[in-house]
Amino acid sequence: MELSDLQTFAAVARSGGITRAAEALNTVQSNVTQRIKALEAEVGTALFERHSRGMTLTNAGLRLLPYADRMAALSREALLAARDDGEPKGPLTIGSMETTAAVRLPTLLADFHRRFPAVALGLRTAPTGELVAAVLDGTLEGAFVAGPIEHPELSGIIAFEEELVLVTARRFESLSALRAATAASGPTALVFRAGCTYRQRLEQVFNDFGWPAAARIELGTLDGMIGCVAAGMGVALLPRAVVTRNEMIGSVSLHTLDPSHGRVETLFIHRRAAHRSSGLSAFMAGLAGRDHDIAA
């Protein structure tokens, strides 16, 4: 199989059609169509179902896609390894949870950029589940995620230790006041999208508080979530370091939880078997040399 055919196949799979894939690949539609037909002929079966709304993967296509992703990642890794002469430079793309990026990373990234200006540092924010998948498929060289993470292909170091707190509107001065003011089903849970470890922790907290049927509202940004909590829409579970300033200005109240719910490690993970670029090695060395931050 030609790598270019597999890359075209993956682009069509993700975009759902020839036109959008051609735009993403900066090529013409006829070229995309020809490559897909050639790949299907080589495989000996259809990889897509064509319909009026676009194209969706067949079962064979679903089985092929992870291999296409892995081959593309291996190709990128091989190129980086060949160019790596031991001097930190070139692209380094890492991932992070939005809460970690907002509070923990600015100083760390600024220091790294000052020391290694030849490294083109990129940062992508997403929930832990998406970040783990991106590290595994080689899209990211490493990522800050909520622990614990147990996967045979991944290795990680503890970067930070966070205290998670229940964040409520300012008028709730205690958890007992929150319980008294809400219905038996509990307050509305304000959460990030699926794959967020803090969302899973909040589900556990609600179960322990006897609120398994509480309503959930999914929000996309940290600022939006804090603003909705302050307005009384619901409650959230966030690191204390993220919301201390909001508490100080009187917009929200923070409530301490049992350590089983309130303590979480933030890990920096990377693939064990992947080539570790000089840029990544320098980044990890700087991270390991810092004292672990603990939000008390």
N, C-alpha and C positions, 0 to 999 in steps of 0.2 A: 504493500500500500504506500502511496505517495503521501508524505506529510502534508503537502499543500492540499490534497484532496480531503484529508481528515480535518484540517483546519477549516476548510470550506464547509464540510459537513457539520462541524460543531457550531459554526456561525449561523447556519440555516436552522439548526435545532434550537438555538437560543433566541433567535429573532422571529422564528415562526413563519418565514417566507423568503422567497428568492430576492425580492426587491430590497427588503431591509438588510438582508445579509450582504448583498452587493454594495450597499452604501457603507456598511460597517467595514467591509474589506477593501473599499475604495477600488472597485472593479466594476465591470459591466455584468448585467444580468445573464447574458448568454454564457459567459465564462463560468458563472456559478452553476447554471443548469448543466453544462457539459461535465463539470467535475462531479456533480452529484450522480449523473447518469453513469459515468465511468466507474465510480465507486460502487454503485449498486450492481453493475455488471460484474465487477470483480468479486464482490461478496456473494452474488448469486441470488439475491432477494431484495425486495423493496425495503428501504430504510425510512421512508416517509409515506404518510397517507396524505394525498392531495385533496383539498376540499375548498369550498368557496371562501372560507375565512383565512386560508393559508395552508400551512403544512405542519403536521404533527408526527412525532416519531412512532414507528411501528415497534413491536417488541424487539425485533432485531436491532433497530436503531437505538433503542434504550440500552441494549446490552453493549453496543459498540461505543456509545458516547463516553463512558468513563475511560476507556482505552485511548480514545482520541485526545481527551484532556491530559492523560498521563504522558502520552507521546509528545504533545505540545509543550508540556511542562519540562520534560526531559530535554527537549531541543533547546529551550530557553536556558536551562541549567548548563547544558554542554557549552553553549556559546559564552555564557558568563565565566565558566571555568577556564575556557581557552584564553579568554582575555585577562584573566586575573593573574597579575604578576606579584601579588603580595602587598601592593600599595592600595589602601582604601580609596576607591573611586568608582564612578559609574552609578547605575541605578541601584537603589535599595528600597524596596516597597514592603512596609510592615503594616500590620493591622492593629486595631485597638477597639475596645468597648468605648462608647461615646463618653461615659462617665470618667473613665481613666484618661482619655484624651483631653478632657476639659480641665482636669485638676492636676493630674500627676505628670503629664508629658511635656508641657511647654518648656520648663526649665531643662529637662533631660534632652529634648530635641534641640533646643538652642545651644546647649553645651556641645552636643555632638556635631552640629553644623559648624560651630566655631573651630573645633579641633580638626574636622575633616571636611573642608569646604568642597573638595572634589567629588564627594559622594552626593548624588542626586537623590535626596531622601523624599519618599512619598508615603503618605499616611492614609489609610482607608478605615473608616469606622463602621462597625456592624455588631450584631449580637454575637455572643460566644459561639453558638452553633455554626453560623456562617463563617466566622473567622477560622475555626478548626478545619472546616471543609476547604477553605481557600489555602491554608497552609499545606494540607494533605495533597491538593492537586497542583501545588507549585505556583499558584497565582500570587501568594504572599510568601516571602522568605521567613517571616516570623510574625507573631501576634501576641498582644496582651489579652489574656482571656481569664475568666473566672474559674478557679479550681474547685474541686480536683478534676484533672484530665488524665485518664488512663487509656492510652492507645499505644500499641506496639511500635508504630512508626513515628511516634512523637517523643520528643524530649523537652523538658522545661525547667526553668529556674524560678524561684519565688522572687517576684519583683516588688510587690507591695502587699501589705496586710490591711484590709479595710474593715471598719465597723459599719454594718448596715443598720439603718434606723428607719422606723416607720414615720413617714412625713405626712402631717395632717395640716388642715387649716389652723390658723393661729388660735382660734377660739377654743380648741380642744387642748386643755392644759395637761391632760393625763389620758392614759388608755382607758381608765374607768369612765372618764367623761365622754370619750368617743363611744364606748359601749352603750352608755346610757342614752346618747343622743341618736343612735342609729337603730334601724329596725332589726328584727331578729336575724334577718339575712345578712346584716352587716353593711358597711359602707361600700361604695364602688371602688374597685381596684383599678388604678391607672398603671398601665404596663407598656413595656416596649413589645415589639413583635416577637413571634415565636422564635425560640432559639436563645432567648435572653436568660441567663442564669438567675438574675435578680427577679425576673418574673416567676421562675420556678420556686424560688425561695418565698416570694410573697404568697404563692398558692399554698405552700406548707404552713405559713403563718396563719392564713385565713382558715385553713382546716383545723389547726390547733385552737383557734379562737372560736370555732363553731360556726364559721361563715362559709362553708363550701359552695353555697348557692349564690354568693354575692355577684353582682354584675361586674363585667370587665369592659374597660374601654382602652383600646390600643392607640398609643400616641407615637409619633415619629421622632420627636426631638426632646432633649433634656430640658431646654428652656420652656418649651410648651408644657411639659409635664409638671414642672414646678409651678408655672403660672396657673395651671388648672387646679392643682392642689390648693394654692393660696386662695383661689376663687371659691373653694368649697365643693368642687365637683367630685372629689374622691380622695383617696390616700395612695401613697406610693412607697416603695422600698428602695432606698438609695444610700450610697456611702455617705457617712457623716461629713466627710471632707468636701463633698460636692455641695451640700446644702447649709453648712454652718453660717455662711454669709447671709443667706436668706433668713435664717433664724435670728441673726443679730439685728437685721433691719426690721424685724417684726412681721414678716409676711407669712411664716409657717411655724409650726411647732415640731420638735423632733422627740421621738420616744424610743428609749433604749429597750432592746429585746434581749431575750435569753441568748447566751453565746452560741448555742446550737443553731440559732437562726441569724444571729447578728455578726458572726465572724466569718470572713471569707478571704482566701488568698488570691491575689492576682498573679498569674503566671505569665512568663514570656516563653512561648513554645516555638519549636522549629522541628523540621523533619530530621530524624536521626541519620538516614542514609544519604541525604542530599549534600551536594557540594556546599560548604559554608564559605560564602564569599568573604573577601577581606573586609568589605564594608560591614557585613553582618558580624564577623568576628570582633571587629573594633567596637561595634555597638554593644554586643553582649559583654565584652570586657568592661566597658564603661558602666553598664548596668550592674554587673556583679561587684564592681568596686564601690558602689554606693551603699550606704546604710539603708536597710529596709525601712520604708516609711510606715508607721503604724498610726492609723487614725483612731485616737482614743475617744 
